[in-house]
Amino acid sequence: MATDVFGNNPSAALGALMTAGDGLDFSRTDNVTVSGNTVTFTGRSCSSFVGAAIADSHGVTVDNNAFSGADHAIQVDILSTGLHTSGNST
C-alpha cells in the first residue's frame, strides 16, 4: 500500500495551499501520490520555487496539480526512480 503525507491513505489531495517556499517536499519517500491540488506561491523573493521537490524517492506520482506562481512544477534529483508526472501546471 502506498503511503501519503497523512499516514495510511494510498493517495491524498491536499486541496488548496498557499506557500512562501516549495509547495511539497518529498525526501526518502516511497509510493506517494499527489493529485488534484492547487498551490499558490506568495511572498516571492530572489529564490526560485517548485511545486513538488523530490529527493531520493521512489514510485512517486504527481498528476494534475496547479502550482500557480512556481518556477517549475517538478524538481527531481538523480537518486529518485519510478517517477510519474502528467497534467501539472505552473
N, C-alpha and C positions, 0 to 999 in steps of 0.2 A: 504494500500500500504506500502511496506517495504521502509525504508529509509537507504541510504548508507552514507558514509563519505562525499559525494559531495552534498547531499541535497535531491533531489526528485527521483533519479533513484531507481528502485526496486532492482537493483544489479549493481555492478561495478567491473571491472577488472582494477587494477592499472598498469598492465604491469610489467616492471622491476623496482626494487627499491633496492638501496644499503643503508645499515643502520649500525650504530655503537651501536644500542640499540635494544630493542624488535622491531620486524617488524611492527606489528599492535597492538594497544592497544584499546580495547573497554571497556568502563566503563559506566554502566547505559544506555545501548542502547537496543533497541528492533527491531526485524525483520531486521537484517542485513545479507547480503550475500556477502561473499568474495570468489571469484573463479577464477582460471586460472592465478594466479600471480607467479612471480619469485622474491624472495627476497634473496639477497646475503649479508651475515653478514661480516663486516670488522672491523678492529680495535679491535680485541679480546683482552680482559684483563682478570682479575680474575673473572669477572662477568659471569653469566650464562644467555643466551638469548633464547627467544622463538619466533616462527614465529608469532603467534597470542595470545595475552594475553587478557582473557575475564573475566570481573568482574561485578557482579550484572547486568547481561544482559540476555535477554530472546528472544528465537526464532532466534538464530544466526546460520548461516550455513557457514562452512569453508570447501570448497571442492577443490580438485585438484590444490593445490598450492605447489610450490617448495620453501622451506626455507633452502637454501644452507648455511651450517655452523652453523645453530641453534642447541642448545642442545636438544630442544623439539619442535615439530611442534605447539602444542596447550597447553596452560595452562589455567585452568578454576577454579574459586573459587566456594565455596559451595553455594553461593547465586544465581548463574546462573541456568536457566532452559531452556529446549527445545533446547539444542544444537545438531546440526547435523554436523558430520565431516566424511570425507572419501577422500581417494586418496591424502593425504598430505604427503610430504616427507621432510627429513632434509639432 
